[in-house]
Amino acid sequence: MEFKGTKSKWYINRYGNVVTENEEVAYMPSLTKKEHKEANALLISKAPEMLEMIKLLIDRLEENDLKELSAVKRAKYLIKEATEI
């Protein structure tokens, strides 16, 4: 369950697209409302950090014998879906 995408920090450029130091990660069409474009770009730019935090939370829950919780199982399934290519 390793993230295989772009490893460097993601951010939103002046055009509202999600970029890294070397590449554009997500292009936001200019027809999109500015507010929606910024909200989508922000969510996409935070995805790698959220993935790492979810993994950390799962580890902590499993350390406390809570691995059978449905939320833990669902989170692991979502991570698997998001990281398998």
N, C-alpha and C positions, 0 to 999 in steps of 0.2 A: 504494500500500500504506500508506495513512494510517489510523491508528486514528480511527474516527468516533464512538466512545463518549464517555462522560463524561470530561472532561479533568482535573478536579480530583482531588486525592488521595483514594483510597478507604481506608476503615478499617472496623473491626468495632465496632458499637455494643454497648451493655450487654445487648441482647437477642440478640446473635449474628448480626445481619444486616449485610450489607455496605452501607455508606452513604457519601455524600460530604457536603459542606457543605450541599447543597440537596436531595438526593434519595436514596431508597433504591435501591441498585443491584441487590441480590439479597436476597430474603427467604428465610430458612431456617426451614422449618416447625418448630413446637414439638415435633412428634412425633419429630424426628430426635434421636439420642443427642447429648448435649452435646459429647462429644469429636469426633464426626463433623461436627457443625455448626461447631465452631470450626476444624477442619482445612479444611473446604470454604470457609468464609468467608475464611480466611487465604490460601488458594490463589487465590481469585477476586480478593481485594484486591490481590494482587501481580501479576496478569495484565498491567496496563499497563506496569509496570516491566520485566517479563520480555520483553514484546514489544519494547520499546526496546533492551534489552540484546542480544536476538537480532539485531535489525537492525544494531547496532553490530558485533557479531561477524562477521556476513555481510560488511559493508563491509570490515573488516580482512582477511578471508580473500580477498576479491576483489581487494583492493589488492596481495596477494601472489600473484596469478595462480592462486588455488585455487578459482575459481568453478565448475569442473567437478566438484568433489567431490560425491558423492551426498548427503552431509549438508547441503551448502549448497543444493543443488537442493531437497531435502526441506524444509528450513527456509523457503525462499522460497515453496514451495507452501503450507505451513501458514500462513504469514503472509497469503498471498493469500486463503486460505479464511477466515481469522479477520477479515479487514478488508473483504472485499467484501460489499456488501449488495444 
